[in-house]
Amino acid sequence: MIPRPLTVVLSTALLASCGQPKQVEITQTRQLSEAERTPVLGATSQDRFQFAMPGPAAPQSAPSAESGPRLAWDTPPGWTETPHPMRDISLSFGEGGECSVVRAGGSLVDNVNRWRKQMGLPEVSEQEVNALPTRSLFGGPGVLVTLDGSYQAMGASSAAPDYRMIGVILAVPSENAAIFVKMVGPRKLVEENQPAFEAFCDSLRIVTS
């Protein structure tokens, strides 16, 4: 049997996970590369949510005239798009708050402990990681991580105290990789923006027109 195009698979999976389809105004989109459009034979339902595990492409703020699947999202009020070459989506808010969508390799345990290290926290076991709560991301079960500590950003010479990180990790087992949605900033600012983060996660979708 010839597999259906990736665009149809993604659309069907997303609609099935959300119940009846409804009209959604697309406020942000990014055109997927040719590699991202290629169907994967034998992929599981969870694998199909990956929308391309090879290196991320820079997002764009307006819909493209080109056909094919695109990553779309709603930017929360008060948040600003800040394109970054290593992120699929990069947004900032308030004084020191940022949110990103990226893809990377590694196991779930390794990635959780990588975040914990950034927050100055000790590593946890696989059993502890498996006990973490989940929340939906692209219709799949993402692992929800909430960490408080002193945050040391990549390349920073010192850690910033009283920070909070909230992240969701959706594993893509066939690629030994994952999709990450992460918000980090001063603890009070992140607490205030958690509803916006939840809405942003819910708005992430693949569109075909």
N, CA and C atoms as an extended XYZ file, in Angstrom:
627
Properties=species:S:1:pos:R:3:atomname:S:1:resname:S:1:resid:I:1 pbc="F F F"
N         0.847       -1.190        0.000 N   MET     1
C         0.000        0.000        0.000 CA  MET     1
C         0.884        1.242        0.000 C   MET     1
N         0.563        2.195       -0.810 N   ILE     2
C         1.335        3.427       -0.868 CA  ILE     2
C         0.927        4.312        0.306 C   ILE     2
N         1.873        4.750        1.132 N   PRO     3
C         1.514        5.559        2.304 CA  PRO     3
C         0.951        6.901        1.891 C   PRO     3
N        -0.013        7.420        2.646 N   ARG     4
C        -0.544        8.745        2.383 CA  ARG     4
C         0.515        9.797        2.657 C   ARG     4
N         0.436       10.968        2.045 N   PRO     5
C         1.410       12.036        2.311 CA  PRO     5
C         1.445       12.403        3.775 C   PRO     5
N         2.581       12.877        4.210 N   LEU     6
C         2.760       13.267        5.610 CA  LEU     6
C         1.746       14.321        6.011 C   LEU     6
N         1.393       15.192        5.083 N   THR     7
C         0.437       16.251        5.429 CA  THR     7
C        -0.888       15.659        5.847 C   THR     7
N        -1.368       14.616        5.137 N   VAL     8
C        -2.646       14.002        5.474 CA  VAL     8
C        -2.557       13.279        6.795 C   VAL     8
N        -1.445       12.564        7.023 N   VAL     9
C        -1.270       11.816        8.274 CA  VAL     9
C        -1.289       12.751        9.462 C   VAL     9
N        -0.556       13.858        9.374 N   LEU    10
C        -0.493       14.785       10.488 CA  LEU    10
C        -1.843       15.426       10.747 C   LEU    10
N        -2.514       15.838        9.688 N   SER    11
C        -3.815       16.481        9.856 CA  SER    11
C        -4.817       15.526       10.494 C   SER    11
N        -4.855       14.266       10.016 N   THR    12
C        -5.779       13.284       10.566 CA  THR    12
C        -5.496       13.023       12.028 C   THR    12
N        -4.216       12.862       12.390 N   ALA    13
C        -3.849       12.578       13.779 CA  ALA    13
C        -4.222       13.727       14.695 C   ALA    13
N        -3.962       14.954       14.245 N   LEU    14
C        -4.259       16.102       15.075 CA  LEU    14
C        -5.762       16.272       15.269 C   LEU    14
N        -6.554       16.091       14.215 N   LEU    15
C        -7.989       16.221       14.337 CA  LEU    15
C        -8.569       15.137       15.233 C   LEU    15
N        -8.014       13.914       15.122 N   ALA    16
C        -8.502       12.812       15.954 CA  ALA    16
C        -8.236       13.078       17.419 C   ALA    16
N        -7.101       13.723       17.717 N   SER    17
C        -6.751       13.959       19.115 CA  SER    17
C        -7.548       15.094       19.722 C   SER    17
N        -8.123       15.957       18.893 N   CYS    18
C        -8.809       17.130       19.409 CA  CYS    18
C       -10.322       17.051       19.283 C   CYS    18
N       -10.860       15.926       18.777 N   GLY    19
C       -12.293       15.812       18.608 CA  GLY    19
C       -12.728       16.442       17.315 C   GLY    19
N       -13.850       17.147       17.293 N   GLN    20
C       -14.377       17.738       16.085 CA  GLN    20
C       -13.485       18.892       15.622 C   GLN    20
N       -13.232       19.015       14.305 N   PRO    21
C       -12.408       20.116       13.809 CA  PRO    21
C       -13.098       21.449       14.008 C   PRO    21
N       -12.323       22.479       14.170 N   LYS    22
C       -12.885       23.816       14.303 CA  LYS    22
C       -11.998       24.805       13.575 C   LYS    22
N       -12.569       25.961       13.270 N   GLN    23
C       -11.837       26.982       12.555 CA  GLN    23
C       -10.803       27.617       13.481 C   GLN    23
N        -9.561       27.729       13.018 N   VAL    24
C        -8.491       28.324       13.813 CA  VAL    24
C        -7.782       29.368       12.963 C   VAL    24
N        -7.641       30.557       13.495 N   GLU    25
C        -6.924       31.600       12.772 CA  GLU    25
C        -5.433       31.393       12.955 C   GLU    25
N        -4.695       31.269       11.867 N   ILE    26
C        -3.261       31.026       11.918 CA  ILE    26
C        -2.547       32.368       12.025 C   ILE    26
N        -1.818       32.541       13.116 N   THR    27
C        -1.128       33.806       13.316 CA  THR    27
C         0.368       33.711       13.070 C   THR    27
N         0.944       32.500       13.162 N   GLN    28
C         2.365       32.322       12.901 CA  GLN    28
C         2.552       31.012       12.155 C   GLN    28
N         3.393       30.985       11.150 N   THR    29
C         3.670       29.746       10.436 CA  THR    29
C         5.130       29.674       10.030 C   THR    29
N         5.580       28.449        9.693 N   ARG    30
C         6.918       28.249        9.154 CA  ARG    30
C         6.837       27.186        8.079 C   ARG    30
N         7.404       27.450        6.887 N   GLN    31
C         7.381       26.481        5.800 CA  GLN    31
C         8.327       25.322        6.111 C   GLN    31
N         7.866       24.087        5.964 N   LEU    32
C         8.708       22.933        6.205 CA  LEU    32
C         9.619       22.678        5.009 C   LEU    32
N        10.789       22.130        5.279 N   SER    33
C        11.741       21.815        4.223 CA  SER    33
C        11.304       20.569        3.463 C   SER    33
N        11.995       20.274        2.351 N   GLU    34
C        11.669       19.094        1.565 CA  GLU    34
C        11.851       17.831        2.385 C   GLU    34
N        12.897       17.797        3.231 N   ALA    35
C        13.146       16.626        4.087 CA  ALA    35
C        11.995       16.407        5.054 C   ALA    35
N        11.372       17.505        5.494 N   GLU    36
C        10.290       17.401        6.459 CA  GLU    36
C         9.008       16.863        5.822 C   GLU    36
N         8.901       16.948        4.483 N   ARG    37
C         7.686       16.509        3.811 CA  ARG    37
C         7.705       15.028        3.455 C   ARG    37
N         8.884       14.387        3.591 N   THR    38
C         9.028       13.006        3.146 CA  THR    38
C         8.377       12.033        4.113 C   THR    38
N         7.423       11.191        3.651 N   PRO    39
C         6.785       10.217        4.549 CA  PRO    39
C         7.796        9.195        5.056 C   PRO    39
N         7.566        8.685        6.259 N   VAL    40
C         8.435        7.666        6.839 CA  VAL    40
C         7.666        6.353        6.869 C   VAL    40
N         8.136        5.359        6.104 N   LEU    41
C         7.468        4.069        6.062 CA  LEU    41
C         7.527        3.397        7.421 C   LEU    41
N         6.397        2.874        7.879 N   GLY    42
C         6.364        2.154        9.145 CA  GLY    42
C         6.388        3.032       10.365 C   GLY    42
N         6.243        4.348       10.209 N   ALA    43
C         6.274        5.237       11.360 CA  ALA    43
C         5.039        5.027       12.228 C   ALA    43
N         5.219        5.150       13.528 N   THR    44
C         4.092        5.061       14.440 CA  THR    44
C         3.365        6.398       14.481 C   THR    44
N         2.198        6.415       15.128 N   SER    45
C         1.447        7.660       15.239 CA  SER    45
C         2.262        8.728       15.958 C   SER    45
N         2.969        8.316       17.015 N   GLN    46
C         3.758        9.291       17.763 CA  GLN    46
C         4.913        9.807       16.915 C   GLN    46
N         5.543        8.905       16.125 N   ASP    47
C         6.661        9.324       15.293 CA  ASP    47
C         6.244       10.390       14.287 C   ASP    47
N         5.010       10.313       13.805 N   ARG    48
C         4.573       11.217       12.750 CA  ARG    48
C         4.410       12.653       13.226 C   ARG    48
N         4.462       12.878       14.529 N   PHE    49
C         4.341       14.242       15.031 CA  PHE    49
C         5.675       15.002       14.980 C   PHE    49
N         6.729       14.338       14.494 N   GLN    50
C         8.038       14.960       14.598 CA  GLN    50
C         8.236       16.158       13.677 C   GLN    50
N         7.483       16.299       12.608 N   PHE    51
C         7.632       17.345       11.611 CA  PHE    51
C         9.088       17.684       11.333 C   PHE    51
N         9.896       16.644       11.126 N   ALA    52
C        11.288       16.732       10.683 CA  ALA    52
C        12.287       16.789       11.818 C   ALA    52
N        12.990       15.700       12.029 N   MET    53
C        13.995       15.670       13.067 CA  MET    53
C        15.353       16.215       12.622 C   MET    53
N        15.692       16.275       11.309 N   PRO    54
C        16.941       16.928       10.941 CA  PRO    54
C        16.945       18.370       11.412 C   PRO    54
N        18.079       19.043       11.253 N   GLY    55
C        18.267       20.369       11.815 CA  GLY    55
C        17.111       21.316       11.593 C   GLY    55
N        16.771       22.142       12.601 N   PRO    56
C        15.638       23.047       12.514 CA  PRO    56
C        15.873       24.171       11.532 C   PRO    56
N        14.796       24.696       11.009 N   ALA    57
C        14.869       25.843       10.116 CA  ALA    57
C        14.344       27.061       10.850 C   ALA    57
N        14.797       28.240       10.443 N   ALA    58
C        14.362       29.465       11.100 CA  ALA    58
C        12.886       29.701       10.828 C   ALA    58
N        12.116       30.104       11.847 N   PRO    59
C        10.698       30.355       11.638 CA  PRO    59
C        10.470       31.634       10.861 C   PRO    59
N         9.289       31.782       10.281 N   GLN    60
C         8.937       33.016        9.624 CA  GLN    60
C         7.615       33.485       10.182 C   GLN    60
N         7.376       34.785       10.158 N   SER    61
C         6.226       35.338       10.856 CA  SER    61
C         4.975       35.434       10.014 C   SER    61
N         5.048       35.053        8.743 N   ALA    62
C         3.866       35.137        7.894 CA  ALA    62
C         3.721       33.866        7.095 C   ALA    62
N         2.493       33.470        6.738 N   PRO    63
C         2.289       32.266        5.953 CA  PRO    63
C         2.997       32.352        4.612 C   PRO    63
N         3.570       31.234        4.172 N   SER    64
C         4.236       31.186        2.882 CA  SER    64
C         3.245       30.817        1.799 C   SER    64
N         3.523       31.311        0.594 N   ALA    65
C         2.652       30.998       -0.533 CA  ALA    65
C         2.901       29.582       -1.033 C   ALA    65
N         4.024       28.960       -0.624 N   GLU    66
C         4.349       27.620       -1.073 CA  GLU    66
C         3.403       26.606       -0.435 C   GLU    66
N         3.170       25.511       -1.160 N   SER    67
C         2.318       24.461       -0.626 CA  SER    67
C         3.137       23.536        0.257 C   SER    67
N         2.451       22.703        1.045 N   GLY    68
C         3.139       21.748        1.900 CA  GLY    68
C         2.862       22.031        3.358 C   GLY    68
N         3.221       21.079        4.240 N   PRO    69
C         2.950       21.235        5.673 CA  PRO    69
C         3.799       22.329        6.300 C   PRO    69
N         3.199       23.074        7.231 N   ARG    70
C         3.910       24.147        7.923 CA  ARG    70
C         3.627       24.078        9.415 C   ARG    70
N         4.613       24.453       10.183 N   LEU    71
C         4.451       24.566       11.629 CA  LEU    71
C         3.782       25.900       11.914 C   LEU    71
N         2.696       25.876       12.664 N   ALA    72
C         1.959       27.100       12.972 CA  ALA    72
C         1.746       27.219       14.473 C   ALA    72
N         1.579       28.454       14.948 N   TRP    73
C         1.373       28.694       16.371 CA  TRP    73
C         0.715       30.051       16.563 C   TRP    73
N         0.181       30.285       17.758 N   ASP    74
C        -0.380       31.579       18.147 CA  ASP    74
C         0.569       32.210       19.161 C   ASP    74
N         1.073       33.385       18.862 N   THR    75
C         1.946       34.090       19.793 CA  THR    75
C         1.103       34.730       20.889 C   THR    75
N         1.353       34.408       22.169 N   PRO    76
C         0.555       34.988       23.257 CA  PRO    76
C         0.683       36.513       23.292 C   PRO    76
N        -0.366       37.202       23.720 N   PRO    77
C        -0.312       38.656       23.858 CA  PRO    77
C         0.854       39.080       24.748 C   PRO    77
N         1.593       40.077       24.303 N   GLY    78
C         2.726       40.570       25.075 CA  GLY    78
C         4.029       39.846       24.818 C   GLY    78
N         3.976       38.731       24.091 N   TRP    79
C         5.190       38.005       23.729 CA  TRP    79
C         5.673       38.494       22.361 C   TRP    79
N         6.981       38.388       22.125 N   THR    80
C         7.584       38.877       20.889 CA  THR    80
C         8.385       37.782       20.211 C   THR    80
N         8.248       37.669       18.901 N   GLU    81
C         9.038       36.692       18.154 CA  GLU    81
C        10.474       37.185       18.033 C   GLU    81
N        11.418       36.326       18.398 N   THR    82
C        12.849       36.658       18.335 CA  THR    82
C        13.577       35.519       17.626 C   THR    82
N        13.554       35.485       16.284 N   PRO    83
C        14.127       34.364       15.530 CA  PRO    83
C        15.539       34.007       15.976 C   PRO    83
N        15.793       32.706       16.037 N   HIS    84
C        17.082       32.177       16.485 CA  HIS    84
C        17.471       31.052       15.537 C   HIS    84
N        18.714       31.024       15.046 N   PRO    85
C        19.111       30.024       14.041 CA  PRO    85
C        19.048       28.585       14.514 C   PRO    85
N        19.063       28.331       15.835 N   MET    86
C        19.060       26.974       16.346 CA  MET    86
C        17.697       26.550       16.884 C   MET    86
N        16.673       27.376       16.675 N   ARG    87
C        15.355       27.070       17.216 CA  ARG    87
C        14.305       27.104       16.103 C   ARG    87
N        13.304       26.235       16.222 N   ASP    88
C        12.181       26.280       15.299 CA  ASP    88
C        11.311       27.495       15.594 C   ASP    88
N        11.125       27.788       16.872 N   ILE    89
C        10.389       28.971       17.305 CA  ILE    89
C        11.138       29.572       18.491 C   ILE    89
N        11.235       30.894       18.511 N   SER    90
C        11.879       31.564       19.633 CA  SER    90
C        11.081       32.816       19.967 C   SER    90
N        10.641       32.924       21.226 N   LEU    91
C         9.823       34.040       21.683 CA  LEU    91
C        10.386       34.589       22.985 C   LEU    91
N        10.138       35.866       23.242 N   SER    92
C        10.571       36.472       24.501 CA  SER    92
C         9.400       37.219       25.130 C   SER    92
N         9.480       37.428       26.443 N   PHE    93
C         8.435       38.146       27.153 CA  PHE    93
C         9.015       38.740       28.427 C   PHE    93
N         8.497       39.894       28.839 N   GLY    94
C         8.932       40.532       30.077 CA  GLY    94
C        10.430       40.798       30.106 C   GLY    94
N        10.960       40.892       31.305 N   GLU    95
C        12.390       41.124       31.516 CA  GLU    95
C        13.088       39.798       31.766 C   GLU    95
N        13.617       39.186       30.717 N   GLY    96
C        14.386       37.952       30.871 CA  GLY    96
C        13.634       36.671       30.624 C   GLY    96
N        12.376       36.756       30.185 N   GLY    97
C        11.617       35.545       29.907 CA  GLY    97
C        11.756       35.114       28.455 C   GLY    97
N        11.865       33.823       28.214 N   GLU    98
C        11.944       33.328       26.845 CA  GLU    98
C        11.264       31.969       26.731 C   GLU    98
N        10.804       31.669       25.518 N   CYS    99
C        10.158       30.398       25.232 CA  CYS    99
C        10.640       29.927       23.877 C   CYS    99
N        10.880       28.622       23.749 N   SER   100
C        11.430       28.104       22.499 CA  SER   100
C        10.859       26.735       22.171 C   SER   100
N        10.901       26.407       20.882 N   VAL   101
C        10.591       25.071       20.386 CA  VAL   101
C        11.817       24.609       19.611 C   VAL   101
N        12.394       23.476       20.023 N   VAL   102
C        13.579       22.943       19.366 CA  VAL   102
C        13.446       21.440       19.250 C   VAL   102
N        14.341       20.839       18.467 N   ARG   103
C        14.428       19.386       18.343 CA  ARG   103
C        15.864       18.965       18.603 C   ARG   103
N        16.041       17.871       19.332 N   ALA   104
C        17.390       17.408       19.663 CA  ALA   104
C        17.373       15.916       19.939 C   ALA   104
N        18.561       15.321       19.950 N   GLY   105
C        18.686       13.899       20.217 CA  GLY   105
C        18.833       13.609       21.700 C   GLY   105
N        19.029       12.339       22.003 N   GLY   106
C        19.231       11.933       23.387 CA  GLY   106
C        17.989       11.325       24.002 C   GLY   106
N        18.213       10.598       25.105 N   SER   107
C        17.104        9.944       25.788 CA  SER   107
C        16.333       10.936       26.644 C   SER   107
N        15.150       10.539       27.076 N   LEU   108
C        14.333       11.379       27.938 CA  LEU   108
C        15.060       11.691       29.233 C   LEU   108
N        15.666       10.683       29.845 N   VAL   109
C        16.385       10.886       31.112 CA  VAL   109
C        17.535       11.861       30.925 C   VAL   109
N        18.298       11.691       29.854 N   ASP   110
C        19.435       12.580       29.602 CA  ASP   110
C        18.981       14.028       29.439 C   ASP   110
N        17.884       14.220       28.728 N   ASN   111
C        17.423       15.584       28.484 CA  ASN   111
C        16.844       16.231       29.727 C   ASN   111
N        16.112       15.474       30.523 N   VAL   112
C        15.618       16.018       31.792 CA  VAL   112
C        16.784       16.411       32.683 C   VAL   112
N        17.785       15.559       32.765 N   ASN   113
C        18.942       15.871       33.614 CA  ASN   113
C        19.785       17.003       33.039 C   ASN   113
N        19.758       17.195       31.736 N   ARG   114
C        20.444       18.349       31.130 CA  ARG   114
C        19.768       19.638       31.596 C   ARG   114
N        18.447       19.646       31.601 N   TRP   115
C        17.728       20.819       32.096 CA  TRP   115
C        17.997       21.035       33.575 C   TRP   115
N        18.028       19.958       34.346 N   ARG   116
C        18.277       20.087       35.780 CA  ARG   116
C        19.661       20.675       36.036 C   ARG   116
N        20.617       20.273       35.237 N   LYS   117
C        21.972       20.815       35.385 CA  LYS   117
C        21.978       22.310       35.107 C   LYS   117
N        21.218       22.751       34.082 N   GLN   118
C        21.123       24.173       33.781 CA  GLN   118
C        20.541       24.956       34.955 C   GLN   118
N        19.702       24.285       35.751 N   MET   119
C        19.067       24.951       36.890 CA  MET   119
C        19.827       24.724       38.189 C   MET   119
N        21.002       24.116       38.107 N   GLY   120
C        21.823       23.884       39.287 CA  GLY   120
C        21.284       22.801       40.193 C   GLY   120
N        20.553       21.841       39.622 N   LEU   121
C        19.933       20.776       40.406 CA  LEU   121
C        20.616       19.437       40.138 C   LEU   121
N        20.583       18.512       41.102 N   PRO   122
C        21.210       17.198       40.907 CA  PRO   122
C        20.417       16.342       39.927 C   PRO   122
N        21.063       15.336       39.379 N   GLU   123
C        20.416       14.428       38.453 CA  GLU   123
C        19.384       13.566       39.181 C   GLU   123
N        18.413       13.065       38.402 N   VAL   124
C        17.414       12.154       38.941 CA  VAL   124
C        17.481       10.844       38.166 C   VAL   124
N        16.871        9.824       38.716 N   SER   125
C        16.924        8.497       38.114 CA  SER   125
C        15.870        8.343       37.010 C   SER   125
N        16.020        7.278       36.232 N   GLU   126
C        15.041        6.973       35.193 CA  GLU   126
C        13.660        6.744       35.799 C   GLU   126
N        13.625        6.106       36.954 N   GLN   127
C        12.353        5.849       37.631 CA  GLN   127
C        11.663        7.166       37.996 C   GLN   127
N        12.434        8.127       38.489 N   GLU   128
C        11.865        9.424       38.855 CA  GLU   128
C        11.369       10.178       37.618 C   GLU   128
N        12.106       10.081       36.520 N   VAL   129
C        11.691       10.738       35.276 CA  VAL   129
C        10.396       10.114       34.760 C   VAL   129
N        10.304        8.785       34.836 N   ASN   130
C         9.105        8.094       34.360 CA  ASN   130
C         7.871        8.436       35.190 C   ASN   130
N         8.077        8.948       36.399 N   ALA   131
C         6.954        9.308       37.263 CA  ALA   131
C         6.487       10.745       37.056 C   ALA   131
N         7.153       11.489       36.182 N   LEU   132
C         6.776       12.880       35.939 CA  LEU   132
C         5.399       12.945       35.261 C   LEU   132
N         4.658       14.034       35.480 N   PRO   133
C         3.340       14.181       34.836 CA  PRO   133
C         3.486       14.405       33.334 C   PRO   133
N         2.385       14.270       32.619 N   THR   134
C         2.393       14.492       31.176 CA  THR   134
C         1.326       15.520       30.806 C   THR   134
N         1.502       16.108       29.617 N   ARG   135
C         0.480       16.984       29.042 CA  ARG   135
C         0.568       16.836       27.526 C   ARG   135
N        -0.534       17.075       26.857 N   SER   136
C        -0.599       16.861       25.411 CA  SER   136
C         0.263       17.867       24.659 C   SER   136
N         0.983       17.371       23.648 N   LEU   137
C         1.773       18.214       22.756 CA  LEU   137
C         1.691       17.600       21.368 C   LEU   137
N         1.179       18.336       20.393 N   PHE   138
C         0.945       17.815       19.044 CA  PHE   138
C         0.091       16.542       19.096 C   PHE   138
N        -0.765       16.452       20.082 N   GLY   139
C        -1.630       15.284       20.197 CA  GLY   139
C        -0.984       14.080       20.838 C   GLY   139
N         0.300       14.181       21.209 N   GLY   140
C         0.994       13.075       21.847 CA  GLY   140
C         1.258       13.364       23.314 C   GLY   140
N         1.662       12.339       24.095 N   PRO   141
C         1.895       12.516       25.532 CA  PRO   141
C         3.281       13.096       25.821 C   PRO   141
N         3.349       14.394       26.044 N   GLY   142
C         4.615       15.025       26.384 CA  GLY   142
C         4.873       14.982       27.879 C   GLY   142
N         6.116       14.833       28.265 N   VAL   143
C         6.508       14.823       29.682 CA  VAL   143
C         6.652       16.264       30.166 C   VAL   143
N         5.988       16.593       31.254 N   LEU   144
C         5.994       17.945       31.799 CA  LEU   144
C         7.044       18.065       32.903 C   LEU   144
N         7.931       19.050       32.761 N   VAL   145
C         9.018       19.259       33.715 CA  VAL   145
C         8.931       20.684       34.263 C   VAL   145
N         8.920       20.825       35.584 N   THR   146
C         8.931       22.140       36.233 CA  THR   146
C        10.096       22.179       37.212 C   THR   146
N        10.991       23.156       37.034 N   LEU   147
C        12.211       23.216       37.847 CA  LEU   147
C        12.429       24.627       38.377 C   LEU   147
N        12.811       24.740       39.636 N   ASP   148
C        13.187       26.013       40.252 CA  ASP   148
C        14.643       25.929       40.674 C   ASP   148
N        15.382       27.000       40.424 N   GLY   149
C        16.787       26.993       40.817 CA  GLY   149
C        17.520       28.200       40.260 C   GLY   149
N        18.824       28.069       40.163 N   SER   150
C        19.671       29.126       39.604 CA  SER   150
C        20.023       28.741       38.174 C   SER   150
N        19.531       29.504       37.225 N   TYR   151
C        19.627       29.160       35.808 CA  TYR   151
C        20.905       29.706       35.184 C   TYR   151
N        21.652       28.805       34.545 N   GLN   152
C        22.848       29.215       33.814 CA  GLN   152
C        22.629       28.924       32.335 C   GLN   152
N        22.388       29.967       31.573 N   ALA   153
C        22.166       29.828       30.143 CA  ALA   153
C        23.456       29.426       29.446 C   ALA   153
N        23.326       28.832       28.263 N   MET   154
C        24.492       28.423       27.500 CA  MET   154
C        25.387       29.628       27.213 C   MET   154
N        26.640       29.520       27.582 N   GLY   155
C        27.599       30.590       27.349 CA  GLY   155
C        27.667       31.623       28.452 C   GLY   155
N        26.749       31.545       29.443 N   ALA   156
C        26.746       32.511       30.548 CA  ALA   156
C        27.866       32.199       31.520 C   ALA   156
N        28.458       33.239       32.085 N   SER   157
C        29.575       33.049       33.012 CA  SER   157
C        29.114       32.720       34.420 C   SER   157
N        27.859       33.031       34.736 N   SER   158
C        27.343       32.747       36.064 CA  SER   158
C        25.853       32.427       35.971 C   SER   158
N        25.315       31.878       37.065 N   ALA   159
C        23.909       31.484       37.103 CA  ALA   159
C        23.050       32.604       37.680 C   ALA   159
N        21.835       32.729       37.175 N   ALA   160
C        20.880       33.720       37.672 CA  ALA   160
C        19.985       33.062       38.713 C   ALA   160
N        19.922       33.583       39.935 N   PRO   161
C        19.138       32.941       41.002 CA  PRO   161
C        17.642       33.152       40.842 C   PRO   161
N        16.870       32.296       41.533 N   ASP   162
C        15.417       32.393       41.619 CA  ASP   162
C        14.758       32.384       40.236 C   ASP   162
N        15.129       31.404       39.438 N   TYR   163
C        14.551       31.219       38.108 CA  TYR   163
C        13.642       29.994       38.118 C   TYR   163
N        12.756       29.943       37.143 N   ARG   164
C        11.898       28.772       36.948 CA  ARG   164
C        11.939       28.347       35.480 C   ARG   164
N        11.952       27.051       35.271 N   MET   165
C        11.883       26.489       33.925 CA  MET   165
C        10.683       25.554       33.862 C   MET   165
N         9.871       25.716       32.835 N   ILE   166
C         8.764       24.801       32.572 CA  ILE   166
C         8.942       24.294       31.145 C   ILE   166
N         8.960       22.975       30.997 N   GLY   167
C         9.178       22.418       29.670 CA  GLY   167
C         8.343       21.183       29.419 C   GLY   167
N         8.095       20.931       28.140 N   VAL   168
C         7.384       19.726       27.719 CA  VAL   168
C         8.257       19.015       26.696 C   VAL   168
N         8.437       17.712       26.890 N   ILE   169
C         9.268       16.902       26.000 CA  ILE   169
C         8.412       15.829       25.362 C   ILE   169
N         8.327       15.849       24.036 N   LEU   170
C         7.608       14.807       23.303 CA  LEU   170
C         8.633       13.921       22.613 C   LEU   170
N         8.779       12.675       23.095 N   ALA   171
C         9.785       11.759       22.555 CA  ALA   171
C         9.399       11.276       21.163 C   ALA   171
N        10.429       11.077       20.326 N   VAL   172
C        10.272       10.466       19.005 CA  VAL   172
C        11.185        9.238       19.008 C   VAL   172
N        10.689        8.093       19.500 N   PRO   173
C        11.536        6.920       19.733 CA  PRO   173
C        12.305        6.440       18.507 C   PRO   173
N        11.695        6.487       17.332 N   SER   174
C        12.369        5.960       16.143 CA  SER   174
C        13.615        6.746       15.788 C   SER   174
N        13.707        8.000       16.242 N   GLU   175
C        14.861        8.844       15.947 CA  GLU   175
C        15.781        9.011       17.156 C   GLU   175
N        15.432        8.397       18.285 N   ASN   176
C        16.155        8.629       19.542 CA  ASN   176
C        16.308       10.129       19.769 C   ASN   176
N        15.202       10.846       19.599 N   ALA   177
C        15.211       12.296       19.697 CA  ALA   177
C        13.888       12.763       20.264 C   ALA   177
N        13.701       14.088       20.344 N   ALA   178
C        12.479       14.623       20.938 CA  ALA   178
C        12.234       16.042       20.466 C   ALA   178
N        10.992       16.485       20.641 N   ILE   179
C        10.598       17.869       20.431 CA  ILE   179
C        10.466       18.507       21.807 C   ILE   179
N        11.032       19.692       21.976 N   PHE   180
C        11.032       20.371       23.267 CA  PHE   180
C        10.325       21.724       23.157 C   PHE   180
N         9.443       21.991       24.091 N   VAL   181
C         8.877       23.330       24.250 CA  VAL   181
C         9.264       23.774       25.661 C   VAL   181
N        10.007       24.884       25.752 N   LYS   182
C        10.562       25.269       27.060 CA  LYS   182
C        10.365       26.762       27.309 C   LYS   182
N         9.941       27.086       28.521 N   MET   183
C         9.848       28.474       28.975 CA  MET   183
C        10.759       28.631       30.189 C   MET   183
N        11.532       29.714       30.208 N   VAL   184
C        12.429       29.948       31.337 CA  VAL   184
C        12.534       31.446       31.594 C   VAL   184
N        12.702       31.793       32.853 N   GLY   185
C        12.843       33.198       33.216 CA  GLY   185
C        12.789       33.355       34.723 C   GLY   185
N        12.838       34.585       35.222 N   PRO   186
C        12.678       34.808       36.659 CA  PRO   186
C        11.394       34.128       37.147 C   PRO   186
N        11.451       33.498       38.301 N   ARG   187
C        10.355       32.649       38.778 CA  ARG   187
C         9.010       33.361       38.760 C   ARG   187
N         8.939       34.571       39.296 N   LYS   188
C         7.664       35.290       39.359 CA  LYS   188
C         7.128       35.567       37.955 C   LYS   188
N         8.013       35.944       37.035 N   LEU   189
C         7.598       36.229       35.659 CA  LEU   189
C         7.055       34.971       34.986 C   LEU   189
N         7.728       33.847       35.203 N   VAL   190
C         7.273       32.588       34.601 CA  VAL   190
C         5.927       32.162       35.191 C   VAL   190
N         5.764       32.332       36.499 N   GLU   191
C         4.478       32.008       37.128 CA  GLU   191
C         3.351       32.815       36.490 C   GLU   191
N         3.595       34.099       36.270 N   GLU   192
C         2.575       34.972       35.686 CA  GLU   192
C         2.257       34.578       34.247 C   GLU   192
N         3.246       34.036       33.553 N   ASN   193
C         3.072       33.709       32.146 CA  ASN   193
C         2.764       32.235       31.888 C   ASN   193
N         2.562       31.453       32.937 N   GLN   194
C         2.263       30.032       32.720 CA  GLN   194
C         0.981       29.812       31.917 C   GLN   194
N        -0.110       30.572       32.168 N   PRO   195
C        -1.292       30.379       31.312 CA  PRO   195
C        -1.003       30.653       29.842 C   PRO   195
N        -0.163       31.656       29.570 N   ALA   196
C         0.205       31.958       28.184 CA  ALA   196
C         1.016       30.816       27.591 C   ALA   196
N         1.884       30.221       28.391 N   PHE   197
C         2.682       29.084       27.927 CA  PHE   197
C         1.785       27.901       27.592 C   PHE   197
N         0.816       27.626       28.442 N   GLU   198
C        -0.109       26.522       28.194 CA  GLU   198
C        -0.882       26.754       26.898 C   GLU   198
N        -1.336       27.994       26.694 N   ALA   199
C        -2.072       28.320       25.472 CA  ALA   199
C        -1.174       28.183       24.248 C   ALA   199
N         0.082       28.589       24.378 N   PHE   200
C         1.025       28.459       23.270 CA  PHE   200
C         1.234       26.992       22.907 C   PHE   200
N         1.437       26.141       23.907 N   CYS   201
C         1.617       24.701       23.654 CA  CYS   201
C         0.398       24.128       22.938 C   CYS   201
N        -0.785       24.528       23.393 N   ASP   202
C        -2.011       24.021       22.780 CA  ASP   202
C        -2.177       24.511       21.346 C   ASP   202
N        -1.610       25.668       21.035 N   SER   203
C        -1.776       26.249       19.702 CA  SER   203
C        -0.846       25.640       18.663 C   SER   203
N         0.213       24.954       19.077 N   LEU   204
C         1.170       24.374       18.133 CA  LEU   204
C         0.489       23.334       17.268 C   LEU   204
N         0.669       23.441       15.958 N   ARG   205
C        -0.030       22.570       15.033 CA  ARG   205
C         0.689       22.543       13.683 C   ARG   205
N         0.344       21.544       12.888 N   ILE   206
C         0.818       21.444       11.522 CA  ILE   206
C        -0.337       21.808       10.608 C   ILE   206
N        -0.102       22.726        9.686 N   VAL   207
C        -1.152       23.124        8.744 CA  VAL   207
C        -0.685       22.831        7.321 C   VAL   207
N        -1.642       22.700        6.424 N   THR   208
C        -1.329       22.331        5.052 CA  THR   208
C        -1.809       23.329        4.024 C   THR   208
N        -2.338       24.467        4.462 N   SER   209
C        -2.785       25.467        3.509 CA  SER   209
C        -2.622       26.850        4.110 C   SER   209
